[in-house]
Amino acid sequence: MTVAATTQSVVTASALQKRYGSIVALDSLDIEIPRTSVGLLGPNGAGKSTLIKLLLGLIRPSGGSASIFGLDATRDALRVRERVGYMPESDCLPGDVTAADFVGHMAQMSGLPPREARLRAAETLYLCGVDEERYRLMREFSTGMKQRVKLAQAIVHDPELVLLDEPTNGMDPQGREDMLHLIQRIHHTAGIAVLLSSHLLPDVERVCEYVVMLDHGRLVQHGAVASLVQGSSDIDVQIDGDAEVFSSRLAAAGMNIHRNGPDLVVQASDDVAFDIIRDTAVDLGVALRKLQPSSRSLEDVYVQQLRLSESQSRENGVDAG
């Protein structure tokens, strides 16, 4: 399945595949990821972490290719990392080092001279909500503070793209809210493209403008979040009157209807459906209390696509475990 980006692409994959023996972690992925805030969604084992490792050049593909900003992720891995930041999910911070020293070191590793690295580290830690605490040893930090430090080291060198792997993992509600706000600021104020890997749908819906869904290493859905959640062609209808009679009249006019609580949900192929509903209400002398296109959440889209993927996997004999 091929994705056409809606804006300039920062990530491109062509027939990208990764196998571990008989296990296919990523299955011939063809995709272009636009330069925006992108959510990478999927259950455990979907291929999210594998894709990130391939993009960073940490592992080699079994087939196909991937590029970031036109640079091959395998052949040009060092040049890619100059332009990309990475916030890992794992707790990988050295406990006997202060946040200031650690982020300053990471800035130097990215090519900044020592003095500039120290200044940049202080600015970035302050941005991420680590101010006076930056002089404490990181073993004393809470989970939320460690997440902030990991974010700081990912952006200290002012990358063009930052890869965030479960950035709110282990955080309390307020810390999670603050982290999501930070990610929004990074994207909208600093202009850094974001690729956020998460299993938390509300986080993705809050922060991301585009979403890529994986399952069993395959691409199952993609697109702008606004388009996906408004993608239903159904119409929600409520009337003052006998809903059964109204439904029967619509059915006689060739409409497909089902109930969703107090709503009648009418399947529509074009705008003529609105005219039929309106004319039926006039003929029966009932008032329309609601007449609007159905909307759906990102969770609705996600669950629908995973069910479809599971069904296809069973048909193809793929183990979903």
Number of C-alpha atoms within 10 A of each C-alpha: 11 13 18 13 19 14 11 12 17 19 21 24 24 16 17 20 25 23 14 9 7 6 10 17 22 29 21 21 25 20 22 23 25 25 22 22 26 26 27 24 24 25 15 13 17 20 24 26 19 20 23 20 14 23 27 25 21 13 15 16 22 15 16 15 21 27 23 24 17 13 17 19 28 19 12 15 18 14 13 22 18 15 16 24 26 21 21 18 17 11 10 9 16 12 14 12 16 19 32 27 18 23 29 29 17 21 26 20 14 18 11 17 12 14 11 13 23 21 13 23 28 23 15 26 26 16 15 23 17 20 15 11 17 23 13 16 17 21 14 13 16 12 16 20 20 20 27 27 25 26 26 30 25 24 27 23 25 21 19 19 27 24 23 24 21 18 24 23 16 13 18 12 10 10 17 18 14 18 22 18 13 18 22 19 15 20 19 13 9 12 17 23 21 26 26 26 24 24 18 16 15 13 20 23 19 12 20 23 18 25 25 24 23 24 25 26 22 21 23 17 19 23 19 17 21 15 12 20 17 14 14 15 14 20 21 19 22 16 17 12 14 10 17 10 11 19 21 13 18 20 13 10 13 11 17 14 18 11 13 10 7 11 17 22 22 24 18 17 10 9 9 10 19 17 10 16 22 15 13 17 19 12 11 13 11 16 13 15 10 14 17 12 18 17 16 12 15 19 14 12 17 19 11 11 17 19 11 12 20 16 14 12 15 11 9 9 9 12 9 13 6
